[in-house]
């Protein structure tokens, strides 16, 4: 392990300085003391930064009310865990809600610092953790939301994702080997053909690929493995899609390769300027060949060249609706959760659905929705009449079903605009005005940090400050052309500084001109 002092020598920015003074993970040992002090008496660096190492986030827009970010590898949670999160939101969350994130995760809002010891105890009892979920750590690892359920999957990603999390968090106890990366780091593993994980926007991604002649007998059938992508990221300064490492690995090698890549990035990533500290900046400086060679040195062996092609050859699925599983007689049902917002009662009800109709398991998707798996044919028709499906539909409108939104200014101090409520009201209005022949993916994000991922959307809306009649108002920059699934690529900014109050008619025109929408009166005439 490389120690903090060695990693951070040289020209240190303020973040590297406070990390050199005290490893962020040490805050775990101080929770009882911090809880007894109250939020206003906490050391400012501990409050604003180090608490993120245990998943607790100070939010200046809600002073005294913190956000908590969980770790849910592959987006899998059971009903007991969901009920505990609901109880935390209900009992301790003054704002009483939670958000499903674009990394198959859950964030809880309104948490008071004095309640942290009890909350962490509740998490421990049911096997939940929020360790190393913020700041310069590996974020929630994404995998296929229907892993182990999909008859067409190439690889069940669940165990690999869990193994990687166990490696870098020391099975949830915290691992100082990986608590001081140059910046945050995203990992995704795709096991299906439709790129459900958005591999191209991750620092490190594994996509399914078959390779000929990897054994001693070159006449054998192609061997399954993964091609590796590196360097994808979104930031306020720069957004880039991941690039090929020109390497292929078997499933058994994935965890070791993750460790090697993380070690190379940890020990060599750029640290002087935080705006240039993500992995892609190191790739720019070194070149892909040097980076690959350094990874091989850590592994202790050469990597095989990439397979000629990957197996991402399907259009992206959103998993909303009813689907047969690979297991005979079982079904999974995807529920649309509008902009991923859940209240305590919603969470209790989702846990009830999973218990009564399924196997007590729930899955989260990067589109901020919920899947209930393992519903027997004999219970399916009754499930579909459950009142909760009136709120969380299996057949939402063609705009609503693909709507994604970040937290926005209601709870996030980085956001320049309010997003979730505005996104919902605008989509409802547009679905009233227009008819559609296919889903249109609209993503809202409150600021250039791009948590709402506008660059992967058909239409992406990024919060900004605009001017109207000489006054500063909330506005958006408009992105178009993002594509997910097969041949995924990032979209581009096409218009800047549109006041939010002028946005709806502009979106209406874009939907008609580019996505085949029709005004309802026109659709009635032509039908």
C-alpha positions as CSV (number, residue, x, y, z in Angstrom):
1,X,0.0,0.0,0.0
2,X,1.2,3.5,-0.8
3,X,0.9,5.8,2.2
4,X,-1.0,9.1,2.0
5,X,2.2,11.2,2.5
6,X,3.8,9.6,-0.5
7,X,0.7,9.9,-2.7
8,X,0.1,13.6,-1.9
9,X,3.7,15.0,-2.0
10,X,4.4,18.0,-4.1
11,X,2.0,20.8,-5.0
12,X,-1.1,20.1,-2.9
13,X,-4.5,21.7,-3.4
14,X,-6.6,22.2,-0.3
15,X,-8.3,18.8,-0.6
16,X,-5.0,16.9,-0.8
17,X,-3.8,18.9,2.2
18,X,-6.7,17.8,4.4
19,X,-6.4,14.2,3.2
20,X,-2.7,14.2,4.0
21,X,-3.5,15.5,7.5
22,X,-6.0,12.8,8.3
23,X,-7.4,9.9,6.2
24,X,-11.0,10.5,5.6
25,X,-11.9,7.0,6.8
26,X,-10.8,7.9,10.4
27,X,-14.0,9.8,10.8
28,X,-15.7,6.4,11.2
29,X,-14.1,6.1,14.7
30,X,-15.3,9.6,15.7
31,X,-19.1,9.3,14.9
32,X,-20.2,9.0,18.6
33,X,-18.2,12.1,19.5
34,X,-19.4,14.0,16.4
35,X,-23.0,13.1,17.2
36,X,-22.7,14.4,20.7
37,X,-21.3,17.7,19.5
38,X,-24.1,18.7,17.2
39,X,-23.6,19.8,13.6
40,X,-22.6,23.4,14.3
41,X,-19.7,22.4,16.6
42,X,-18.1,20.0,14.2
43,X,-14.8,20.8,12.7
44,X,-15.6,22.4,9.4
45,X,-13.4,20.0,7.3
46,X,-14.9,17.0,9.1
47,X,-18.4,18.3,8.5
48,X,-18.0,19.4,4.9
49,X,-15.7,16.7,3.6
50,X,-14.5,13.8,5.8
51,X,-18.0,12.7,6.8
52,X,-18.5,11.8,3.1
53,X,-16.1,8.9,3.7
54,X,-18.9,7.3,5.7
55,X,-21.6,8.5,3.3
56,X,-22.8,11.6,5.2
57,X,-23.1,14.8,3.2
58,X,-23.5,18.3,4.6
59,X,-25.9,20.4,2.5
60,X,-25.7,24.2,3.0
61,X,-29.2,24.6,1.5
62,X,-30.6,22.4,4.3
63,X,-28.4,23.4,7.3
64,X,-28.5,20.8,10.1
65,X,-30.1,18.2,7.7
66,X,-27.6,15.9,6.1
67,X,-27.9,13.6,3.1
68,X,-26.8,9.9,3.4
69,X,-25.7,7.9,0.4
70,X,-25.9,4.1,0.6
71,X,-23.8,1.4,-1.2
72,X,-26.1,-1.0,-3.1
73,X,-23.9,-3.1,-5.4
74,X,-25.7,-3.9,-8.6
75,X,-28.7,-2.0,-7.3
76,X,-30.0,-4.9,-5.3
77,X,-31.8,-4.5,-1.9
78,X,-34.1,-6.7,0.0
79,X,-37.4,-5.9,1.7
80,X,-36.0,-5.8,5.2
81,X,-33.3,-3.4,4.1
82,X,-35.8,-1.2,2.3
83,X,-38.0,-1.1,5.4
84,X,-35.0,0.0,7.5
85,X,-34.3,2.8,5.1
86,X,-38.0,3.8,5.2
87,X,-37.8,3.8,9.0
88,X,-34.8,6.1,8.9
89,X,-36.5,8.5,6.5
90,X,-39.7,8.4,8.6
91,X,-38.1,8.7,12.0
92,X,-35.0,10.7,11.4
93,X,-35.5,12.5,8.1
94,X,-37.1,15.9,8.6
95,X,-37.7,16.1,4.8
96,X,-39.0,12.5,4.8
97,X,-37.8,11.4,1.4
98,X,-35.2,9.5,-0.5
99,X,-34.0,9.5,-4.1
100,X,-33.0,6.6,-6.4
101,X,-29.8,7.7,-8.2
102,X,-28.4,7.2,-11.7
103,X,-26.0,4.7,-10.2
104,X,-28.7,2.2,-8.9
105,X,-28.3,3.6,-5.5
106,X,-30.4,5.4,-2.8
107,X,-29.8,8.7,-1.0
108,X,-31.7,9.6,2.2
109,X,-32.5,13.2,3.1
110,X,-33.0,15.3,6.2
111,X,-30.7,13.3,8.5
112,X,-29.6,14.9,11.8
113,X,-26.0,14.4,12.9
114,X,-27.0,13.4,16.5
115,X,-29.0,10.4,15.1
116,X,-26.0,8.9,13.2
117,X,-25.0,6.2,15.8
118,X,-28.5,4.8,15.9
119,X,-28.8,4.9,12.1
120,X,-25.5,3.1,11.6
121,X,-26.5,0.5,14.1
122,X,-29.7,-0.1,12.2
123,X,-27.8,-0.4,9.0
124,X,-25.4,-3.0,10.5
125,X,-28.2,-5.3,11.7
126,X,-29.5,-5.7,8.1
127,X,-26.2,-5.6,6.2
128,X,-26.4,-2.1,4.8
129,X,-23.5,0.2,4.5
130,X,-22.7,3.7,3.3
131,X,-18.9,3.4,3.7
132,X,-16.7,5.2,1.2
133,X,-19.6,6.4,-0.9
134,X,-18.5,10.0,-1.3
135,X,-15.5,12.2,-2.1
136,X,-12.4,10.6,-3.5
137,X,-13.6,7.0,-3.4
138,X,-15.1,4.4,-5.7
139,X,-18.8,5.1,-6.1
140,X,-21.6,2.6,-6.2
141,X,-20.7,-0.2,-8.7
142,X,-23.4,-0.7,-11.4
143,X,-24.4,-3.9,-13.0
144,X,-27.3,-5.3,-15.0
145,X,-30.5,-4.7,-13.1
146,X,-31.9,-8.0,-14.3
147,X,-28.7,-10.0,-13.7
148,X,-29.7,-13.6,-13.0
149,X,-33.2,-13.1,-14.3
150,X,-32.7,-12.4,-18.0
151,X,-32.8,-15.4,-20.3
152,X,-30.7,-13.5,-22.8
153,X,-27.9,-12.4,-20.5
154,X,-24.4,-13.4,-21.2
155,X,-23.1,-13.2,-17.7
156,X,-24.7,-12.7,-14.3
157,X,-22.9,-9.7,-12.9
158,X,-24.0,-9.8,-9.3
159,X,-21.2,-11.8,-7.7
160,X,-18.5,-9.9,-9.5
161,X,-19.9,-6.6,-8.4
162,X,-20.1,-7.7,-4.8
163,X,-16.5,-9.1,-4.9
164,X,-15.2,-5.7,-6.2
165,X,-17.0,-3.8,-3.5
166,X,-15.8,-6.3,-0.8
167,X,-12.2,-5.8,-2.2
168,X,-12.1,-2.0,-2.0
169,X,-14.3,-1.5,1.2
170,X,-12.8,-4.5,3.1
171,X,-16.3,-6.1,3.1
172,X,-17.9,-2.9,4.3
173,X,-15.5,-2.2,7.2
174,X,-13.6,0.4,5.2
175,X,-10.3,0.0,3.4
176,X,-7.6,2.7,3.7
177,X,-5.9,1.3,0.6
178,X,-8.5,3.0,-1.5
179,X,-9.7,6.0,0.5
180,X,-7.3,8.5,-1.1
181,X,-7.8,8.4,-4.8
182,X,-7.2,11.6,-6.8
183,X,-10.9,12.0,-7.4
184,X,-14.0,9.9,-7.4
185,X,-14.0,6.7,-9.6
186,X,-16.9,4.9,-11.3
187,X,-17.0,1.2,-12.2
188,X,-19.6,-0.7,-14.2
189,X,-19.9,-4.3,-15.4
190,X,-22.3,-5.2,-18.3
191,X,-23.5,-8.7,-18.5
192,X,-26.1,-8.3,-21.2
193,X,-26.4,-7.1,-24.8
194,X,-28.0,-3.7,-24.2
195,X,-25.5,-1.8,-22.1
196,X,-27.9,-1.3,-19.2
197,X,-25.1,0.2,-17.1
198,X,-24.1,3.0,-19.5
199,X,-20.5,1.6,-19.7
200,X,-19.2,4.5,-21.7
201,X,-19.6,7.0,-18.9
202,X,-17.5,5.1,-16.3
203,X,-13.8,5.4,-15.4
204,X,-13.6,1.6,-15.7
205,X,-16.1,-0.6,-17.4
206,X,-16.2,-4.2,-18.5
207,X,-18.4,-5.1,-21.5
208,X,-19.1,-8.7,-22.7
209,X,-17.0,-10.1,-25.5
210,X,-16.0,-13.5,-26.8
211,X,-12.5,-14.3,-27.7
212,X,-11.2,-17.1,-30.0
213,X,-8.4,-19.4,-29.0
214,X,-7.7,-18.4,-25.5
215,X,-6.9,-21.9,-24.3
216,X,-4.3,-24.4,-25.2
217,X,-6.7,-25.9,-27.8
218,X,-7.2,-23.2,-30.4
219,X,-10.1,-25.2,-31.9
220,X,-12.2,-24.8,-28.8
221,X,-15.4,-22.6,-28.8
222,X,-14.9,-18.9,-28.2
223,X,-14.3,-18.0,-24.5
224,X,-16.5,-15.5,-22.7
225,X,-14.9,-12.5,-21.1
226,X,-14.9,-8.8,-21.1
227,X,-13.3,-6.0,-23.1
228,X,-12.2,-3.1,-20.9
229,X,-13.0,0.5,-21.3
230,X,-11.3,3.3,-19.3
231,X,-11.6,7.0,-18.7
232,X,-15.3,7.9,-19.1
233,X,-16.5,10.8,-17.0
234,X,-18.6,13.9,-16.7
235,X,-17.5,17.0,-14.9
236,X,-18.1,20.7,-15.1
237,X,-14.8,21.2,-17.1
238,X,-15.0,18.2,-19.4
239,X,-17.1,15.2,-20.5
240,X,-15.6,12.2,-22.2
241,X,-16.7,8.8,-23.3
242,X,-14.5,5.9,-22.1
243,X,-11.9,4.5,-24.5
244,X,-10.7,0.9,-25.1
245,X,-7.8,-0.3,-23.0
246,X,-7.2,-2.9,-25.8
247,X,-7.5,-5.6,-23.2
248,X,-9.7,-8.6,-22.6
249,X,-10.1,-10.5,-19.4
250,X,-12.0,-13.6,-18.2
251,X,-14.5,-13.1,-15.3
252,X,-12.1,-14.7,-12.9
253,X,-9.6,-11.8,-13.6
254,X,-11.9,-8.9,-13.2
255,X,-11.4,-8.2,-9.5
256,X,-7.6,-8.3,-9.9
257,X,-7.7,-6.0,-12.9
258,X,-9.9,-3.6,-10.9
259,X,-7.4,-3.5,-8.1
260,X,-4.5,-3.0,-10.5
261,X,-6.2,-0.1,-12.3
262,X,-7.2,1.5,-9.0
263,X,-3.6,1.2,-7.7
264,X,-2.1,2.8,-10.8
265,X,-4.6,5.6,-10.7
266,X,-4.2,6.1,-6.9
267,X,-0.4,6.3,-7.1
268,X,-0.1,8.3,-10.4
269,X,-3.2,10.2,-10.9
270,X,-2.9,14.0,-11.2
271,X,-3.6,15.8,-7.9
272,X,-2.5,19.4,-8.3
273,X,-5.7,20.6,-10.0
274,X,-9.0,18.8,-9.0
275,X,-10.5,19.9,-12.3
276,X,-7.9,17.7,-14.0
277,X,-7.7,14.7,-11.7
278,X,-10.1,12.1,-13.2
279,X,-8.6,9.1,-14.8
280,X,-8.9,10.4,-18.4
281,X,-6.5,13.2,-17.6
282,X,-3.8,10.7,-16.7
283,X,-4.6,8.8,-19.9
284,X,-4.1,12.0,-21.8
285,X,-0.7,12.6,-20.2
286,X,0.6,9.0,-20.4
287,X,-1.2,7.6,-23.5
288,X,-3.2,4.3,-23.4
289,X,-0.1,2.1,-24.0
290,X,1.8,3.3,-21.0
291,X,-1.2,3.1,-18.8
292,X,-1.9,-0.5,-19.9
293,X,1.8,-1.4,-19.3
294,X,1.6,-0.1,-15.8
295,X,-1.6,-2.0,-15.1
296,X,0.2,-5.2,-16.4
297,X,3.1,-4.5,-14.0
298,X,0.7,-4.4,-11.0
299,X,-1.0,-7.6,-12.3
300,X,2.3,-9.4,-12.7
301,X,1.3,-10.6,-16.2
302,X,0.4,-9.2,-19.6
303,X,-3.2,-8.6,-20.6
304,X,-4.6,-10.3,-23.7
305,X,-5.5,-8.0,-26.5
306,X,-9.2,-7.0,-26.7
307,X,-11.7,-9.2,-28.6
308,X,-12.4,-7.8,-32.1
309,X,-15.9,-6.8,-31.1
310,X,-18.0,-6.7,-28.0
311,X,-21.6,-8.1,-27.6
312,X,-23.4,-4.8,-27.0
313,X,-25.7,-5.2,-30.1
314,X,-29.1,-4.4,-28.7
315,X,-30.9,-1.1,-28.2
316,X,-31.2,-0.1,-24.6
317,X,-34.1,-1.5,-22.6
318,X,-35.7,0.4,-19.7
319,X,-37.2,-2.8,-18.0
320,X,-40.5,-1.1,-17.2
321,X,-43.4,-3.5,-17.6
322,X,-43.9,-7.2,-17.2
323,X,-41.3,-9.7,-18.4
324,X,-40.7,-13.5,-18.2
325,X,-37.6,-14.6,-16.3
326,X,-35.2,-17.3,-17.3
327,X,-36.7,-19.3,-14.4
328,X,-39.9,-21.0,-15.6
329,X,-43.1,-19.7,-14.1
330,X,-41.5,-16.5,-12.7
331,X,-41.7,-12.9,-13.9
332,X,-40.1,-9.6,-13.1
333,X,-42.0,-6.3,-13.2
334,X,-40.5,-2.9,-13.7
335,X,-42.2,0.0,-11.9
336,X,-41.8,3.6,-13.0
337,X,-40.8,5.8,-10.1
338,X,-41.3,9.4,-11.2
339,X,-37.8,11.1,-11.2
340,X,-36.7,8.5,-8.6
341,X,-38.3,10.3,-5.6
342,X,-39.6,8.0,-2.8
343,X,-41.3,8.9,0.5
344,X,-41.2,6.6,3.6
345,X,-44.7,5.2,2.9
346,X,-43.6,4.4,-0.7
347,X,-40.6,2.5,0.5
348,X,-42.7,0.5,3.0
349,X,-45.2,-0.3,0.2
350,X,-42.4,-1.4,-2.2
351,X,-41.1,-3.7,0.5
352,X,-44.6,-5.1,1.0
353,X,-44.9,-5.8,-2.7
354,X,-41.6,-7.7,-2.8
355,X,-42.7,-9.8,0.2
356,X,-46.2,-10.6,-0.8
357,X,-45.7,-11.2,-4.5
358,X,-42.0,-11.9,-5.0
359,X,-39.0,-13.2,-3.1
360,X,-38.4,-10.1,-0.9
361,X,-35.9,-8.7,-3.4
362,X,-36.0,-5.4,-5.2
363,X,-33.7,-4.1,-8.0
364,X,-32.9,-0.4,-8.8
365,X,-32.0,0.8,-12.3
366,X,-29.9,3.6,-13.6
367,X,-33.1,5.2,-14.9
368,X,-34.2,5.6,-11.2
369,X,-36.9,2.9,-11.3
370,X,-37.6,-0.2,-9.3
371,X,-37.9,-3.9,-10.4
372,X,-39.8,-6.5,-8.4
373,X,-38.4,-9.9,-9.5
374,X,-39.5,-13.5,-8.9
375,X,-43.3,-13.0,-9.1
376,X,-44.9,-16.4,-9.9
377,X,-47.4,-16.6,-12.7
378,X,-50.1,-17.5,-10.2
379,X,-49.7,-14.1,-8.4
380,X,-49.0,-11.9,-11.3
381,X,-52.6,-10.9,-12.1
382,X,-53.2,-10.0,-8.5
383,X,-50.0,-8.0,-8.4
384,X,-51.0,-6.0,-11.4
385,X,-54.2,-4.8,-9.5
386,X,-52.3,-3.6,-6.5
387,X,-53.1,0.0,-5.7
388,X,-49.4,1.0,-5.6
389,X,-49.2,0.5,-9.3
390,X,-51.5,3.5,-9.7
391,X,-48.7,5.6,-8.4
392,X,-45.8,3.6,-9.8
393,X,-47.1,2.5,-13.2
394,X,-45.9,-0.3,-15.4
395,X,-47.1,1.6,-18.5
396,X,-46.3,5.3,-18.0
397,X,-46.4,7.9,-20.8
398,X,-43.7,7.7,-23.4
399,X,-42.0,10.9,-22.1
400,X,-42.5,10.0,-18.4
401,X,-41.0,6.5,-18.6
402,X,-37.6,7.8,-19.8
403,X,-37.5,10.9,-17.6
404,X,-34.4,11.3,-15.4
405,X,-33.5,14.1,-13.0
406,X,-30.8,14.9,-10.5
407,X,-31.7,16.3,-7.0
408,X,-31.8,19.9,-8.1
409,X,-31.7,23.1,-6.0
410,X,-34.3,21.9,-3.5
411,X,-31.6,19.9,-1.7
412,X,-28.3,20.3,-3.5
413,X,-26.2,23.5,-3.1
414,X,-24.4,22.9,-6.4
415,X,-27.6,23.0,-8.5
416,X,-28.4,26.2,-10.3
417,X,-32.0,25.4,-10.9
418,X,-34.8,23.3,-9.3
419,X,-35.1,20.1,-11.4
420,X,-37.4,17.3,-10.2
421,X,-40.7,19.1,-9.7
422,X,-40.1,21.2,-12.8
423,X,-39.3,18.2,-14.8
424,X,-42.4,16.3,-13.7
425,X,-44.8,19.3,-14.3
426,X,-43.3,20.0,-17.8
427,X,-43.5,16.4,-18.9
428,X,-47.1,16.1,-17.7
429,X,-47.9,19.2,-19.7
430,X,-46.2,18.0,-22.9
431,X,-47.9,14.6,-22.7
432,X,-51.2,16.4,-22.5
433,X,-50.3,18.5,-25.6
434,X,-48.7,15.8,-27.7
435,X,-48.9,12.2,-28.9
436,X,-45.8,10.0,-29.3
437,X,-44.9,6.9,-31.2
438,X,-41.8,6.0,-29.1
439,X,-40.2,7.0,-25.8
440,X,-38.0,10.1,-25.8
441,X,-35.3,10.2,-23.1
442,X,-35.2,13.6,-21.4
443,X,-32.6,14.1,-18.7
444,X,-32.4,17.1,-16.3
445,X,-29.4,18.1,-14.4
446,X,-29.1,21.1,-12.1
447,X,-25.5,22.1,-12.9
448,X,-22.5,21.2,-15.1
449,X,-21.5,18.4,-12.7
450,X,-24.0,16.4,-14.8
451,X,-25.4,14.0,-12.1
452,X,-28.5,13.8,-14.3
453,X,-26.4,12.7,-17.3
454,X,-27.8,15.0,-20.0
455,X,-25.1,14.0,-22.4
456,X,-26.6,10.5,-22.8
457,X,-30.1,11.7,-23.4
458,X,-32.1,12.3,-26.6
459,X,-32.7,15.7,-25.0
460,X,-30.5,16.8,-22.1
461,X,-31.2,19.9,-20.0
462,X,-28.4,21.3,-17.9
463,X,-29.1,24.0,-15.3
464,X,-27.5,27.4,-15.8
465,X,-28.2,31.1,-15.2
466,X,-30.0,32.8,-18.1
467,X,-31.1,36.4,-18.7
468,X,-34.6,37.6,-19.5
469,X,-35.6,41.2,-19.8
470,X,-32.3,42.2,-18.3
471,X,-32.7,40.0,-15.2
472,X,-30.9,36.8,-14.1
473,X,-33.3,33.8,-14.2
474,X,-33.1,30.0,-13.9
475,X,-32.3,28.5,-17.3
476,X,-30.9,25.5,-19.2
477,X,-28.4,24.6,-21.8
478,X,-29.9,22.0,-24.2
479,X,-28.0,18.9,-25.3
480,X,-29.1,16.6,-28.1
481,X,-27.9,13.4,-29.8
482,X,-26.9,11.2,-26.9
483,X,-27.3,7.5,-27.4
484,X,-27.2,4.6,-25.1
485,X,-27.1,0.8,-25.7
486,X,-25.7,-0.2,-29.1
487,X,-23.2,2.3,-30.6
488,X,-23.5,4.5,-27.5
489,X,-22.1,8.1,-27.7
490,X,-22.4,11.4,-26.0
491,X,-24.6,14.3,-27.2
492,X,-23.6,17.9,-27.8
493,X,-24.8,21.3,-26.5
494,X,-27.1,22.8,-29.2
495,X,-28.6,25.8,-27.4
496,X,-27.5,27.8,-24.4
497,X,-29.1,30.0,-21.8
498,X,-32.8,29.2,-22.4
499,X,-35.0,30.6,-19.5
500,X,-36.9,27.8,-17.9
501,X,-40.1,29.7,-18.2
502,X,-39.6,29.7,-22.0
503,X,-38.6,26.0,-22.2
504,X,-41.9,24.2,-22.6
505,X,-42.8,25.5,-26.1
506,X,-39.2,25.0,-27.3
507,X,-39.3,21.4,-26.1
508,X,-42.7,21.0,-27.8
509,X,-41.1,22.1,-31.1
510,X,-38.1,19.8,-30.7
511,X,-40.3,16.8,-30.0
512,X,-42.3,17.5,-33.1
513,X,-39.4,18.2,-35.4
514,X,-37.0,15.5,-34.3
515,X,-38.9,12.7,-32.5
516,X,-42.2,12.4,-34.5
517,X,-44.5,13.8,-31.9
518,X,-47.8,15.3,-33.0
519,X,-50.2,17.8,-31.5
520,X,-53.2,16.0,-30.1
521,X,-55.6,17.9,-32.3
522,X,-53.5,17.0,-35.4
523,X,-53.3,13.4,-34.3
524,X,-57.1,13.2,-34.0
525,X,-57.6,14.6,-37.5
526,X,-55.1,12.2,-39.1
527,X,-56.3,9.1,-37.2
